[in-house]
Amino acid sequence: MTTKKVSSNVVGLVLALLFAFPTYWMVSSALKPTKETLTTGYDLIPFSVTTTNFANAWAKPGFLSSLGNSLLVSLTAVLAAIVVGLLAAVAMSRMRFRGRKSFVMLMLVAQMAPFEALLIPMFLMMRDLDLLDRLPSLALIYFAVTLPFCAWTLRGFVNGIPLELEEAAMVDGCGRWGAFRRVTLPLLGPGLVATSVFAFVTAWNEFLFALSLIKDQTKETLPVWLSGFQTNFGTDWGGAMAASALFTLPVLVFFLIVQRKMVTGVTAGAVKG
């Protein structure tokens, strides 16, 4: 092995450890007893291991309902954003119409807008429409936030599929929709998976809109529920770390299931944008 390869492997290993350390610290803190969590030391390996924090987090009121609310809102928003974003991506990639380039740039600009800048306009609009404190309104917000990303990303995947494949299918007797459904859509599988994972993580972790639009505790999402570990009497760090670990499990399980297609989709989307 050459020196260049060794250096690359060392740099890659160091970066991997840096990215993995916050997750390790979260899990190790969740496994520590309260007295060890509140010490001023920085023990990388817990001397005592307990599952009490996980049991307390699981038994904390509102966990299961918040989990269901997060899954419902995130999955609904991402599914709608993927469907609409795919149709928009096909239009931007395959069709030629006046203002197409401006529309593509508008999608890029929409992605650059920070969530904080959209909070007040979104809140006022939802208030005027009497949609505050409702889960469908939150799903609508997440749909609007993730749609530009989905449309822009899927456009790159559609551009990576030769148009000649659809034209050949149309010569064989398929209509435009039939050629897209039988030829292009199956080839977009990895891209759809990769895009949906990133969009789901965005919706799953969102906190600001959920905190501002939802006041009913029975309708709050998991990020808002996590803030309940901080009270006027202090912060239950062990419980908060255990709850955070439980919070990441759905995304982690989904990622492990689709990781192969996701890696294929990411590399394919990077070829042509």
C-alpha positions as CSV (number, residue, x, y, z in Angstrom):
1,M,0.0,0.0,0.0
2,T,1.4,3.3,-1.1
3,T,1.9,6.3,1.2
4,K,-0.8,8.2,-0.5
5,K,-3.4,5.4,0.1
6,V,-2.3,5.2,3.8
7,S,-2.7,8.9,4.2
8,S,-6.1,8.8,2.6
9,N,-7.2,6.0,4.8
10,V,-6.0,7.8,8.0
11,V,-7.7,11.0,7.0
12,G,-10.9,9.1,6.2
13,L,-10.7,7.2,9.6
14,V,-10.2,10.4,11.5
15,L,-13.1,12.1,9.8
16,A,-15.3,9.1,10.4
17,L,-14.5,9.2,14.1
18,L,-15.2,12.9,14.3
19,F,-18.6,12.4,12.8
20,A,-19.4,9.3,14.9
21,F,-18.3,10.8,18.2
22,P,-21.4,12.9,18.9
23,T,-23.6,9.8,18.4
24,Y,-21.3,7.7,20.6
25,W,-21.4,10.4,23.3
26,M,-25.2,10.5,23.2
27,V,-25.5,6.7,23.6
28,S,-22.8,6.5,26.3
29,S,-24.4,9.4,28.2
30,A,-27.8,7.6,28.0
31,L,-26.3,4.5,29.5
32,K,-24.7,6.3,32.4
33,P,-26.4,6.7,35.8
34,T,-27.4,10.2,36.8
35,K,-24.5,10.7,39.2
36,E,-22.0,10.0,36.4
37,T,-23.8,12.1,33.9
38,L,-23.6,15.2,36.1
39,T,-19.9,14.9,37.0
40,T,-17.4,17.3,35.6
41,G,-15.2,14.6,34.1
42,Y,-15.2,13.4,30.5
43,D,-15.2,9.6,30.8
44,L,-15.3,8.2,27.3
45,I,-16.3,4.7,28.6
46,P,-19.0,4.6,31.2
47,F,-17.9,2.6,34.3
48,S,-21.5,1.8,35.2
49,V,-24.2,0.9,32.6
50,T,-27.9,1.3,33.2
51,T,-31.1,1.2,31.1
52,T,-33.1,3.4,33.5
53,N,-32.8,6.4,31.3
54,F,-34.3,4.6,28.4
55,A,-37.1,3.2,30.6
56,N,-37.8,6.7,31.9
57,A,-37.8,8.2,28.4
58,W,-40.1,5.5,27.1
59,A,-42.5,6.0,30.0
60,K,-42.5,9.8,29.8
61,P,-46.0,11.0,29.0
62,G,-46.5,11.8,25.3
63,F,-43.7,9.7,23.8
64,L,-45.9,7.3,21.8
65,S,-48.3,10.0,20.7
66,S,-45.5,12.3,19.6
67,L,-43.9,9.4,17.8
68,G,-47.1,8.8,15.9
69,N,-47.5,12.5,15.1
70,S,-44.0,12.8,13.8
71,L,-44.3,9.7,11.6
72,L,-47.7,10.8,10.2
73,V,-46.6,14.4,9.4
74,S,-43.2,13.5,8.0
75,L,-44.3,10.6,5.9
76,T,-47.3,12.5,4.5
77,A,-45.2,15.5,3.6
78,V,-42.4,13.5,2.1
79,L,-44.7,11.3,0.0
80,A,-46.5,14.3,-1.4
81,A,-43.2,16.1,-2.0
82,I,-41.8,13.1,-3.8
83,V,-44.8,12.7,-6.1
84,V,-45.1,16.4,-6.9
85,G,-41.4,16.9,-7.1
86,L,-41.0,14.0,-9.6
87,L,-43.7,15.5,-11.9
88,A,-41.9,18.9,-11.7
89,A,-38.5,17.2,-12.3
90,V,-39.8,15.5,-15.4
91,A,-41.3,18.7,-16.7
92,M,-38.0,20.7,-16.1
93,S,-35.9,17.9,-17.6
94,R,-38.0,16.7,-20.6
95,M,-40.2,19.6,-21.6
96,R,-39.2,22.8,-23.3
97,F,-41.4,25.8,-22.4
98,R,-41.0,29.5,-22.0
99,G,-39.5,30.4,-18.7
100,R,-38.1,26.9,-18.0
101,K,-34.6,28.2,-17.0
102,S,-36.1,30.8,-14.7
103,F,-38.3,28.2,-13.1
104,V,-35.3,26.0,-12.5
105,M,-33.4,28.9,-10.9
106,L,-36.5,29.7,-8.8
107,M,-36.3,26.1,-7.4
108,L,-32.7,26.7,-6.4
109,V,-33.5,30.0,-4.8
110,A,-36.3,28.4,-2.8
111,Q,-33.8,25.9,-1.3
112,M,-31.6,28.7,-0.1
113,A,-34.2,30.4,1.9
114,P,-33.6,29.8,5.7
115,F,-36.4,28.3,7.7
116,E,-36.3,31.2,10.2
117,A,-37.1,33.7,7.4
118,L,-40.2,31.7,6.5
119,L,-41.6,31.3,10.0
120,I,-43.4,34.6,10.4
121,P,-45.1,34.6,6.9
122,M,-46.1,31.0,7.4
123,F,-47.5,31.6,10.8
124,L,-49.5,34.6,9.7
125,M,-50.9,32.7,6.7
126,M,-51.9,29.7,8.8
127,R,-53.5,32.0,11.4
128,D,-55.6,33.8,8.8
129,L,-56.7,30.4,7.3
130,D,-57.5,29.1,10.8
131,L,-55.0,26.2,10.4
132,L,-53.0,26.7,13.6
133,D,-52.7,23.8,16.0
134,R,-53.5,21.2,13.4
135,L,-51.3,18.4,12.1
136,P,-52.4,18.7,8.4
137,S,-51.2,22.3,8.5
138,L,-47.8,21.2,9.8
139,A,-47.6,18.5,7.1
140,L,-48.4,21.2,4.5
141,I,-45.5,23.3,5.8
142,Y,-43.1,20.4,5.6
143,F,-44.4,19.6,2.1
144,A,-43.6,23.2,1.0
145,V,-40.2,23.1,2.7
146,T,-39.1,19.8,1.1
147,L,-40.7,20.2,-2.3
148,P,-37.9,22.4,-3.9
149,F,-35.2,20.1,-2.7
150,C,-37.1,17.0,-4.1
151,A,-37.8,18.7,-7.4
152,W,-34.2,20.0,-7.9
153,T,-32.6,16.7,-6.9
154,L,-34.9,14.5,-8.9
155,R,-34.3,16.7,-11.9
156,G,-30.6,15.6,-11.8
157,F,-31.6,11.9,-11.8
158,V,-34.1,12.4,-14.7
159,N,-31.3,14.2,-16.7
160,G,-29.1,11.1,-16.1
161,I,-31.5,8.9,-17.9
162,P,-31.2,9.1,-21.7
163,L,-34.2,10.4,-23.5
164,E,-33.6,7.9,-26.3
165,L,-34.8,5.1,-24.0
166,E,-38.3,6.7,-23.8
167,E,-38.3,7.4,-27.5
168,A,-37.5,3.8,-28.3
169,A,-40.4,2.6,-26.0
170,M,-42.7,5.1,-27.8
171,V,-41.6,3.7,-31.2
172,D,-42.5,0.2,-29.9
173,G,-46.1,1.4,-29.2
174,C,-46.0,3.0,-25.7
175,G,-47.5,6.4,-25.1
176,R,-45.6,9.1,-23.4
177,W,-47.0,8.1,-20.0
178,G,-46.5,4.4,-20.7
179,A,-42.8,5.0,-21.7
180,F,-42.2,7.0,-18.5
181,R,-43.9,4.4,-16.3
182,R,-42.2,1.4,-17.8
183,V,-38.8,2.7,-18.6
184,T,-37.9,5.9,-16.7
185,L,-39.7,5.3,-13.4
186,P,-37.9,1.9,-12.6
187,L,-34.6,3.5,-13.4
188,L,-35.4,6.3,-10.9
189,G,-35.7,3.9,-8.0
190,P,-32.4,4.7,-6.4
191,G,-32.8,8.4,-6.9
192,L,-36.3,8.3,-5.3
193,V,-34.9,6.5,-2.3
194,A,-32.0,8.9,-1.8
195,T,-34.2,11.9,-2.2
196,S,-36.9,10.6,0.1
197,V,-34.3,9.8,2.8
198,F,-32.9,13.3,2.9
199,A,-36.3,14.9,2.7
200,F,-37.6,12.6,5.6
201,V,-34.6,13.6,7.8
202,T,-35.4,17.3,7.2
203,A,-39.0,16.9,8.1
204,W,-38.3,14.5,11.0
205,N,-35.8,16.8,12.7
206,E,-37.7,20.1,12.2
207,F,-38.4,21.9,15.5
208,L,-39.2,25.5,14.9
209,F,-42.4,25.3,12.9
210,A,-43.7,22.4,15.1
211,L,-43.1,24.5,18.2
212,S,-44.7,27.7,16.7
213,L,-47.8,26.2,15.0
214,I,-48.7,23.4,17.5
215,K,-49.7,24.3,21.0
216,D,-51.8,21.2,21.9
217,Q,-49.5,18.7,23.7
218,T,-51.4,15.8,22.2
219,K,-50.4,17.0,18.7
220,E,-46.8,17.9,19.3
221,T,-44.0,16.1,17.4
222,L,-41.0,14.3,18.9
223,P,-38.5,17.3,18.5
224,V,-40.9,19.4,20.6
225,W,-41.5,16.5,23.0
226,L,-37.7,16.3,23.6
227,S,-37.6,19.8,24.8
228,G,-39.7,18.7,27.8
229,F,-36.6,17.3,29.5
230,Q,-35.5,20.8,30.2
231,T,-37.6,22.3,33.1
232,N,-37.2,25.1,35.6
233,F,-35.6,22.6,38.0
234,G,-32.9,21.6,35.6
235,T,-32.3,19.3,32.7
236,D,-32.5,15.5,32.8
237,W,-29.5,14.9,30.6
238,G,-29.6,11.1,30.9
239,G,-33.3,11.0,29.9
240,A,-32.7,13.6,27.2
241,M,-29.8,11.5,25.7
242,A,-31.9,8.3,25.9
243,A,-34.8,10.0,24.3
244,S,-32.6,11.4,21.6
245,A,-31.2,7.9,20.9
246,L,-34.8,6.6,20.6
247,F,-35.6,9.6,18.4
248,T,-32.9,8.5,15.9
249,L,-33.9,4.9,15.7
250,P,-36.7,5.2,13.0
251,V,-34.3,7.1,10.6
252,L,-31.5,4.7,11.4
253,V,-33.5,1.6,10.7
254,F,-34.9,3.1,7.5
255,F,-31.4,4.1,6.4
256,L,-30.0,0.6,7.0
257,I,-32.8,-0.9,4.9
258,V,-32.3,1.3,1.9
259,Q,-28.6,2.2,2.2
260,R,-27.5,0.3,-0.9
261,K,-30.0,2.0,-3.2
262,M,-29.3,5.3,-1.5
263,V,-25.6,5.1,-2.2
264,T,-26.3,4.2,-5.8
265,G,-28.8,7.0,-6.1
266,V,-26.4,9.6,-4.7
267,T,-23.6,8.6,-7.0
268,A,-26.0,8.5,-10.0
269,G,-27.4,12.0,-9.2
270,A,-23.9,13.4,-9.0
271,V,-23.1,12.5,-12.7
272,K,-25.5,14.9,-14.3
273,G,-27.4,17.8,-12.7
